[in-house]
Structures are given as C-alpha cells and as structure tokens.
C-alpha cells in the first residue's frame, strides 16, 4: 500500500543507485541535444522572417512605395 508515498516496512525501495552516472550523463546529453535543436529552429525562423521582410521591402521599393 502506498499512501502519501509511505512504503510498508517489508517493501524495498526501488531507487536508482547514486553510482549510476551513465543514466545521468545520457539525460544531460539528450537535454543539450534538445536545446540545440530548439535554438537551431529559433535561429532558422528568425533568418526566414528577416529574408521575407527584406523581400517585401524590395517589392515595395520596386512598386514605388518608399517610406
């Protein structure tokens, strides 16, 4: 029975041993990879937005609309 995360005396705790650094390093590696993808996608979207805005500016200038 598990009530408020209190275990019976007969039950063993199923925890990760502190000496298992492989799992921790893999989690850190995955976390870094996910952040790298996020930053890469953000940078690509900013560049695409800049390209589209420059394209609109060129088209507006070609049409004679200068501000």
The first five atom37 places (N, CA, C, CB, O) and aatype in JSON, in Angstrom:
{
  "aatype": [20, 20, 20, 20, 20, 20, 20, 20, 20, 20, 20, 20, 20, 20, 20, 20, 20, 20, 20, 20, 20, 20, 20, 20, 20, 20, 20, 20, 20, 20, 20, 20, 20, 20, 20, 20, 20, 20, 20, 20, 20, 20, 20, 20, 20, 20, 20, 20, 20, 20, 20, 20, 20, 20, 20, 20, 20, 20, 20, 20, 20, 20, 20, 20, 20, 20, 20],
  "atom_mask": [
    [1, 1, 1, 1, 1],
    [1, 1, 1, 1, 1],
    [1, 1, 1, 1, 1],
    [1, 1, 1, 1, 1],
    [1, 1, 1, 1, 1],
    [1, 1, 1, 1, 1],
    [1, 1, 1, 1, 1],
    [1, 1, 1, 1, 1],
    [1, 1, 1, 1, 1],
    [1, 1, 1, 1, 1],
    [1, 1, 1, 1, 1],
    [1, 1, 1, 1, 1],
    [1, 1, 1, 1, 1],
    [1, 1, 1, 1, 1],
    [1, 1, 1, 1, 1],
    [1, 1, 1, 1, 1],
    [1, 1, 1, 1, 1],
    [1, 1, 1, 1, 1],
    [1, 1, 1, 1, 1],
    [1, 1, 1, 1, 1],
    [1, 1, 1, 1, 1],
    [1, 1, 1, 1, 1],
    [1, 1, 1, 1, 1],
    [1, 1, 1, 1, 1],
    [1, 1, 1, 1, 1],
    [1, 1, 1, 1, 1],
    [1, 1, 1, 1, 1],
    [1, 1, 1, 1, 1],
    [1, 1, 1, 1, 1],
    [1, 1, 1, 1, 1],
    [1, 1, 1, 1, 1],
    [1, 1, 1, 1, 1],
    [1, 1, 1, 1, 1],
    [1, 1, 1, 1, 1],
    [1, 1, 1, 1, 1],
    [1, 1, 1, 1, 1],
    [1, 1, 1, 1, 1],
    [1, 1, 1, 1, 1],
    [1, 1, 1, 1, 1],
    [1, 1, 1, 1, 1],
    [1, 1, 1, 1, 1],
    [1, 1, 1, 1, 1],
    [1, 1, 1, 1, 1],
    [1, 1, 1, 1, 1],
    [1, 1, 1, 1, 1],
    [1, 1, 1, 1, 1],
    [1, 1, 1, 1, 1],
    [1, 1, 1, 1, 1],
    [1, 1, 1, 1, 1],
    [1, 1, 1, 1, 1],
    [1, 1, 1, 1, 1],
    [1, 1, 1, 1, 1],
    [1, 1, 1, 1, 1],
    [1, 1, 1, 1, 1],
    [1, 1, 1, 1, 1],
    [1, 1, 1, 1, 1],
    [1, 1, 1, 1, 1],
    [1, 1, 1, 1, 1],
    [1, 1, 1, 1, 1],
    [1, 1, 1, 1, 1],
    [1, 1, 1, 1, 1],
    [1, 1, 1, 1, 1],
    [1, 1, 1, 1, 1],
    [1, 1, 1, 1, 1],
    [1, 1, 1, 1, 1],
    [1, 1, 1, 1, 1],
    [1, 1, 1, 1, 1]
  ],
  "atom_positions": [
    [[0.84, -1.18, 0.0], [0.0, 0.0, 0.0], [0.88, 1.24, 0.0], [-0.95, 0.0, 1.21], [1.87, 1.33, 0.73]],
    [[0.51, 2.16, -0.81], [1.29, 3.39, -0.9], [0.35, 4.57, -0.7], [2.04, 3.49, -2.27], [-0.44, 4.91, -1.58]],
    [[0.44, 5.16, 0.45], [-0.4, 6.31, 0.79], [0.52, 7.47, 1.13], [-1.37, 5.98, 1.97], [1.31, 7.39, 2.06]],
    [[0.41, 8.51, 0.39], [1.27, 9.68, 0.57], [2.74, 9.32, 0.45], [1.0, 10.33, 1.92], [3.59, 9.87, 1.14]],
    [[3.02, 8.39, -0.43], [4.38, 7.93, -0.71], [5.06, 7.28, 0.5], [5.21, 9.09, -1.2], [6.29, 7.29, 0.59]],
    [[4.29, 6.73, 1.42], [4.85, 5.99, 2.55], [4.83, 4.52, 2.21], [4.07, 6.28, 3.87], [3.78, 3.98, 1.84]],
    [[5.96, 3.86, 2.34], [6.06, 2.46, 1.98], [5.94, 1.59, 3.23], [7.38, 2.18, 1.26], [6.25, 2.02, 4.34]],
    [[5.5, 0.37, 3.02], [5.48, -0.59, 4.11], [6.91, -0.96, 4.48], [4.67, -1.86, 3.73], [7.84, -0.76, 3.7]],
    [[7.06, -1.49, 5.67], [8.4, -1.88, 6.11], [8.94, -3.04, 5.27], [8.38, -2.27, 7.58], [10.15, -3.13, 5.07]],
    [[8.07, -3.9, 4.79], [8.53, -5.07, 4.05], [8.9, -4.73, 2.61], [7.46, -6.14, 4.07], [9.6, -5.51, 1.96]],
    [[8.46, -3.61, 2.1], [8.75, -3.26, 0.71], [10.13, -2.63, 0.61], [7.68, -2.31, 0.15], [10.54, -1.82, 1.44]],
    [[10.83, -3.03, -0.45], [12.13, -2.43, -0.7], [11.94, -1.18, -1.55], [13.1, -3.43, -1.39], [11.03, -1.11, -2.37]],
    [[12.8, -0.23, -1.35], [12.74, 0.98, -2.17], [13.39, 0.68, -3.51], [13.45, 2.19, -1.47], [14.46, 0.07, -3.57]],
    [[12.75, 1.11, -4.54], [13.28, 0.92, -5.89], [13.82, 2.25, -6.37], [12.19, 0.36, -6.86], [13.12, 3.0, -7.07]],
    [[15.04, 2.55, -6.02], [15.62, 3.82, -6.43], [16.86, 3.57, -7.27], [15.97, 4.69, -5.2], [17.43, 2.47, -7.27]],
    [[17.26, 4.57, -7.98], [18.45, 4.48, -8.82], [19.67, 4.66, -7.93], [18.43, 5.55, -9.96], [19.72, 5.59, -7.13]],
    [[20.64, 3.78, -8.04], [21.84, 3.95, -7.23], [22.59, 5.23, -7.62], [22.77, 2.73, -7.37], [22.57, 5.64, -8.79]],
    [[23.23, 5.84, -6.65], [23.92, 7.1, -6.9], [25.16, 6.92, -7.77], [24.31, 7.74, -5.6], [25.67, 7.89, -8.34]],
    [[25.64, 5.7, -7.89], [26.84, 5.46, -8.69], [26.54, 5.3, -10.17], [27.57, 4.25, -8.19], [27.46, 5.12, -10.97]],
    [[25.29, 5.35, -10.56], [24.92, 5.18, -11.96], [24.99, 6.53, -12.67], [23.51, 4.57, -12.09], [23.99, 7.24, -12.78]],
    [[26.17, 6.87, -13.14], [26.36, 8.15, -13.82], [26.06, 8.05, -15.3], [27.77, 8.64, -13.62], [25.92, 9.07, -15.97]],
    [[25.96, 6.84, -15.84], [25.66, 6.7, -17.26], [24.29, 7.26, -17.59], [25.75, 5.24, -17.69], [24.13, 7.96, -18.59]],
    [[23.33, 6.96, -16.77], [21.97, 7.46, -17.0], [21.91, 8.98, -16.9], [21.01, 6.85, -16.0], [21.22, 9.64, -17.67]],
    [[22.65, 9.53, -15.93], [22.67, 10.98, -15.74], [23.34, 11.65, -16.92], [23.39, 11.35, -14.43], [22.84, 12.66, -17.43]],
    [[24.47, 11.11, -17.37], [25.17, 11.73, -18.49], [24.35, 11.62, -19.77], [26.56, 11.09, -18.69], [24.39, 12.52, -20.61]],
    [[23.6, 10.53, -19.93], [22.75, 10.38, -21.11], [21.62, 11.4, -21.07], [22.18, 8.94, -21.19], [21.26, 11.96, -22.1]],
    [[21.05, 11.64, -19.88], [19.99, 12.64, -19.76], [20.51, 14.03, -20.08], [19.38, 12.61, -18.36], [19.84, 14.82, -20.74]],
    [[21.71, 14.34, -19.6], [22.31, 15.65, -19.88], [22.58, 15.79, -21.37], [23.61, 15.84, -19.07], [22.34, 16.85, -21.94]],
    [[23.08, 14.73, -21.99], [23.36, 14.75, -23.43], [22.07, 14.97, -24.22], [24.04, 13.44, -23.86], [22.03, 15.76, -25.16]],
    [[21.01, 14.26, -23.84], [19.72, 14.42, -24.52], [19.17, 15.83, -24.32], [18.71, 13.39, -24.02], [18.62, 16.43, -25.24]],
    [[19.33, 16.36, -23.09], [18.86, 17.7, -22.79], [19.6, 18.72, -23.65], [19.03, 18.02, -21.3], [18.98, 19.63, -24.19]],
    [[20.91, 18.58, -23.77], [21.69, 19.51, -24.6], [21.3, 19.39, -26.07], [23.2, 19.23, -24.44], [21.2, 20.4, -26.77]],
    [[21.06, 18.18, -26.52], [20.65, 17.98, -27.91], [19.29, 18.64, -28.17], [20.59, 16.47, -28.25], [19.09, 19.26, -29.21]],
    [[18.36, 18.49, -27.23], [17.05, 19.11, -27.4], [17.16, 20.63, -27.44], [16.11, 18.68, -26.27], [16.49, 21.27, -28.25]],
    [[17.99, 21.21, -26.57], [18.17, 22.66, -26.57], [18.86, 23.13, -27.83], [18.96, 23.1, -25.35], [18.54, 24.2, -28.35]],
    [[19.81, 22.34, -28.35], [20.48, 22.71, -29.59], [19.48, 22.75, -30.74], [21.62, 21.73, -29.91], [19.51, 23.66, -31.57]],
    [[18.59, 21.77, -30.8], [17.55, 21.76, -31.83], [16.64, 22.97, -31.67], [16.73, 20.46, -31.78], [16.28, 23.62, -32.66]],
    [[16.26, 23.28, -30.44], [15.36, 24.4, -30.19], [16.01, 25.71, -30.64], [14.98, 24.48, -28.7], [15.37, 26.53, -31.29]],
    [[17.27, 25.91, -30.28], [17.98, 27.14, -30.67], [18.15, 27.18, -32.18], [19.35, 27.22, -29.96], [18.02, 28.24, -32.79]],
    [[18.45, 26.04, -32.8], [18.61, 25.99, -34.25], [17.32, 26.32, -34.98], [19.08, 24.62, -34.67], [17.34, 27.07, -35.96]],
    [[16.21, 25.78, -34.51], [14.92, 26.08, -35.14], [14.55, 27.55, -34.94], [13.81, 25.17, -34.55], [14.03, 28.18, -35.86]],
    [[14.83, 28.09, -33.75], [14.56, 29.5, -33.49], [15.39, 30.38, -34.43], [14.85, 29.86, -32.02], [14.86, 31.32, -35.02]],
    [[16.68, 30.08, -34.56], [17.56, 30.88, -35.42], [17.11, 30.79, -36.88], [19.02, 30.41, -35.29], [17.12, 31.8, -37.59]],
    [[16.72, 29.61, -37.32], [16.25, 29.45, -38.7], [14.98, 30.25, -38.94], [16.01, 27.97, -39.02], [14.8, 30.84, -40.0]],
    [[14.08, 30.28, -37.95], [12.84, 31.04, -38.13], [13.11, 32.54, -38.14], [11.84, 30.7, -37.01], [12.46, 33.28, -38.89]],
    [[14.06, 33.01, -37.33], [14.42, 34.43, -37.34], [15.03, 34.81, -38.69], [15.4, 34.75, -36.19], [14.7, 35.85, -39.24]],
    [[15.92, 33.96, -39.21], [16.52, 34.23, -40.52], [15.47, 34.22, -41.63], [17.61, 33.2, -40.82], [15.51, 35.07, -42.53]],
    [[14.55, 33.28, -41.57], [13.49, 33.22, -42.59], [12.61, 34.46, -42.52], [12.64, 31.95, -42.4], [12.22, 35.01, -43.56]],
    [[12.28, 34.91, -41.32], [11.47, 36.11, -41.17], [12.2, 37.33, -41.71], [11.09, 36.33, -39.7], [11.6, 38.18, -42.36]],
    [[13.5, 37.42, -41.44], [14.3, 38.52, -41.98], [14.35, 38.49, -43.5], [15.71, 38.47, -41.43], [14.25, 39.53, -44.15]],
    [[14.49, 37.3, -44.07], [14.52, 37.17, -45.53], [13.19, 37.6, -46.15], [14.83, 35.72, -45.93], [13.18, 38.32, -47.15]],
    [[12.09, 37.17, -45.57], [10.77, 37.53, -46.09], [10.54, 39.03, -45.97], [9.66, 36.75, -45.35], [9.99, 39.65, -46.88]],
    [[10.95, 39.62, -44.85], [10.76, 41.07, -44.69], [11.6, 41.85, -45.69], [11.11, 41.5, -43.26], [11.14, 42.86, -46.22]],
    [[12.82, 41.4, -45.97], [13.65, 42.06, -46.98], [13.03, 41.9, -48.37], [15.08, 41.5, -46.97], [13.08, 42.83, -49.18]],
    [[12.46, 40.74, -48.64], [11.8, 40.51, -49.92], [10.61, 41.46, -50.09], [11.33, 39.05, -50.02], [10.43, 42.04, -51.17]],
    [[9.81, 41.63, -49.04], [8.69, 42.57, -49.1], [9.2, 44.0, -49.3], [7.85, 42.49, -47.82], [8.6, 44.78, -50.04]],
    [[10.29, 44.33, -48.63], [10.84, 45.69, -48.77], [11.3, 45.95, -50.2], [12.01, 45.89, -47.79], [11.05, 47.03, -50.75]],
    [[11.96, 44.96, -50.8], [12.41, 45.11, -52.19], [11.2, 45.24, -53.12], [13.28, 43.9, -52.62], [11.21, 46.07, -54.03]],
    [[10.18, 44.44, -52.89], [8.98, 44.51, -53.74], [8.27, 45.85, -53.59], [8.01, 43.37, -53.38], [7.8, 46.42, -54.57]],
    [[8.2, 46.37, -52.36], [7.55, 47.66, -52.14], [8.35, 48.79, -52.77], [7.35, 47.91, -50.64], [7.78, 49.73, -53.32]],
    [[9.68, 48.71, -52.67], [10.53, 49.72, -53.3], [10.39, 49.66, -54.82], [12.01, 49.52, -52.89], [10.35, 50.71, -55.47]],
    [[10.31, 48.47, -55.38], [10.13, 48.32, -56.82], [8.78, 48.87, -57.28], [10.26, 46.85, -57.23], [8.65, 49.34, -58.41]],
    [[7.79, 48.81, -56.41], [6.46, 49.32, -56.76], [6.35, 50.82, -56.53], [5.39, 48.6, -55.95], [5.31, 51.43, -56.81]],
    [[7.42, 51.43, -56.02], [7.41, 52.88, -55.8], [6.91, 53.28, -54.43], [6.58, 53.54, -56.83], [6.62, 54.46, -54.21]],
    [[6.8, 52.36, -53.52], [6.35, 52.68, -52.16], [7.57, 52.81, -51.25], [5.38, 51.58, -51.62], [8.09, 51.81, -50.74]],
    [[8.02, 54.03, -51.04], [9.15, 54.28, -50.14], [8.65, 55.02, -48.93], [10.3, 55.08, -50.85], [7.75, 55.86, -49.02]],
    [[9.23, 54.72, -47.8], [8.81, 55.44, -46.6], [9.9, 56.37, -46.13], [8.44, 54.48, -45.48], [9.73, 57.07, -45.13]]
  ]
}
